[in-house]
């Protein structure tokens, strides 16, 4: 009899609504009331498609929206003009929510299910950051109402984070101490599916190798020229050979950003842009000097001069199962993604262009990514070394759509993107509410982070005294000459 009583009481504890649960439910209405305004902001940022460290209008729009909602805005943090922090409330706990808003070059696309460039733009939101920043800000504004009313105690922060795509902005923000007093940080990302769990990612280093040679007429006086493009080609060949002798799971990839203007002119300037990735930052740290030797060899063999522009790097994510479970529970509870008839028509046509499409029914599922290592990289990794951090993804693209594709840009400009964005805002707000209400969760998350990092010291992949590379998306030129 006693045992039955205990079981009954435990059941009541599990299913009884938590004190203040009505406030959590009210977040749904607060987000819904902002849905149209949020989508308008997302479409404006989608249309602007500003590249890393050049997101002047996108950052200003988000900051203005938050300021109008009662947040205190600190612009230009960490010596980055398009980075900002917006805060509301005071005291502990301090919960942060990350937002991004940079686009990708060479991904211009209209919001249609066939490849069609958007007039007047060469860039596009192939990673959905126009949705990322707006969803995070919308969640903050909804929860900010309760902070302002006193229903939620503590400090809520929105971190406006530019240049995630290769610019490592969050690493500079960590270095500036902007997360030092945070108790937990939440983030999310657009995707072709809904996922959650304590997933990690690849650490990454970025570098531009710039070669300076001597121009000459390629037919009449080739002996007088020293080709910077030859130096790039030798560097790339050496890097290809190096791949065979790198640790498993290494990723090395590049693009030639400048290689000359005409075939009959020996190019006196050329540039190649490299990424090096691996699940462990200590491996990336060791691989970079070897890649640098490839470039030095290219310069030596072609009698050109090398200027290595090291852009810094980002660390792997430190998983946090405690926080991941909070986000996963809210994502599973709130996921109501379904396509209407027009969205199904769009999705069906776009699916025909995908290499590995997924069933549209997968929208109803949440994939558990616990213990996995994602194949991408993010500067959220550096944040996770400073403060317990967790994230999730929602389906903002047609299932099976790869990031950094024209298909992602297209879907992100339709109501498919809108639905995924609003789901993310709801999950972020609900998860942050849980953390504000439960000090034990925050204590457990901090204890888990401490345990995972035991015996390990945070070592940034930024160069010593390296300033933010604010020009890394600028057109290549004869820099450093």
Residue, then its C-alpha position, 0 to 999 in steps of 0.5 A: x500500500x505504501x509503495x502504491x502511494x509513492x508511485x501515485x505521488x510521483x505520477x502527480x509530480x510528473x504531470x502536475x503543471x509547474x508553478x507559473x506554467x500559464x506564463x510559459x504558455x503565454x509566450x505562444x500568444x506573444x510570439x504569434x502576435x509578432x509573427x507578421x512583423x517578424x516575417x517582414x523583418x526576415x524578408x527584408x534581411x533576406x532581400x538585403x543579403x549582406x555579407x559578413x561584417x557588412x550587415x549594417x542594415x540587418x544588424x540595425x533592424x534587429x537592434x531597433x526592434x529590440x530597443x523598441x521592445x524595451x531592451x538596452x542596446x550596446x552597439x559595436x561590441x568587440x570592435x565589430x561595427x555590426x555586432x551588438x548586445x541587447x539586454x533586459x532585466x537585471x541580476x541573475x540568472x543571465x540567459x543569452x540567446x544568439x542571433x546571426x544575420x550574414x549571407x553567403x556570396x554567389x548564392x543569388x536566388x529568387x524564392x522560386x523552386x527552380x534555379x533563377x538569379x535574383x536581379x541586383x544581388x549576387x549573394x543569398x541566405x543559403x544558411x538561413x541566417x535571416x531567419x536565425x536572427x529574427x527568430x532569436x530576437x522574436x523569442x527575446x521580445x516575447x520573453x522580455x515582456x515577462x521580464x519587464x512585468x517581473x514575472x521572470x527574474x534575471x537578465x535576458x540577452x540577445x547577442x547580435x552575431x555577424x560574420x558566422x560564415x568564416x568571420x569567427x565573430x563570436x570568437x572575438x566576442x568571447x575574447x572581449x568577455x561578453x559571455x563571462x557572466x552568462x549562466x547559459x546560452x541557447x541558439x538554433x539553426x535553420x535546416x531541412x529537418x528538426x533536430x536536437x541533442x548534445x551534438x558537436x561540430x568541426x573546429x576550423x581555421x581560415x586563411x587567404x594565401x596571397x601571392x605577388x609576382x611580376x606581370x609580363x606578356x605571356x607570349x612575347x616575354x614570358x621569361x620576364x614574368x613570375x606567375x602568382x597563379x602558378x604559385x596558387x596552383x602549386x599550393x593547391x597541388x601540394x595541399x592535395x598530396x598532403x590530404x593523404x597524410x592527415x588524420x581521419x575526418x580532416x576536411x581541407x577545401x579552397x576556392x581561388x578568389x583571384x587568378x588574373x584578368x586575361x590569359x595573355x597577361x602573366x598575373x602579378x597577383x593571385x589569391x586562394x582562400x582555404x578552410x581546414x577542419x577537424x573534430x578536434x581543434x588541437x588537430x586543426x592547430x597542427x595542420x595549419x603549419x603544414x598547409x602554410x608550408x605548401x603555400x611557402x613552397x608554391x612561392x619559392x618554386x615560382x619566385x613570387x612573394x607570399x602574404x598569408x592572411x590568417x583569418x583565425x578559427x573556431x573551436x568545436x562545440x562543447x556538448x551539454x546534455x542538460x541543456x540539450x534535453x530542455x531544448x529537445x523536450x520543447x521542440x518535440x512538444x511544440x513541433x506542429x510543422x505541416x505544409x499547406x497545399x501551395x507549400x506542398x506544390x512548391x516543395x514537390x517541384x523543388x524536391x526534383x532538384x535535390x540529390x537526396x530528398x527526404x519525405x515531406x512527412x519527416x517534418x513531423x519528426x525530431x531527430x536526436x543528434x546526441x553524441x554526433x559530430x556535425x560536419x559543419x563548423x560554427x563560432x558558437x563553438x567558442x561560446x560553448x567553451x565559455x558558458x554552457x550552450x545548447x541548440x537545435x534545428x528546425x525545418x525551414x527548407x524542403x526536407x533533404x535540402x543541403x545548406x549553402x544551396x540555392x534551394x535553401x535560399x529559395x525556401x527561406x524566402x517563402x512561408x516554408x521558412x516562415x513556419x520553421x522560423x516561428x517554431x524556432x522562436x517558440x522553442x527558444x522562448x520556452x527553453x529560456x523560460x525553463x532555465x529562468x524558472x529552474x536554478x537546478x537546471x543551470x547548476x547541472x549544466x554548469x557542472x556538466x560543462x566543468x566535467x567535460x572540460x576537466x583538465x582542458x584549457x580554452x585556447x582560441x584559434x585566433x591569432x595573438x592580438x588579431x583584430x576582427x577581419x572586417x574585410x574578409x568578404x571584400x573583393x580580392x585585390x593586391x593587399x599587402x603589396 
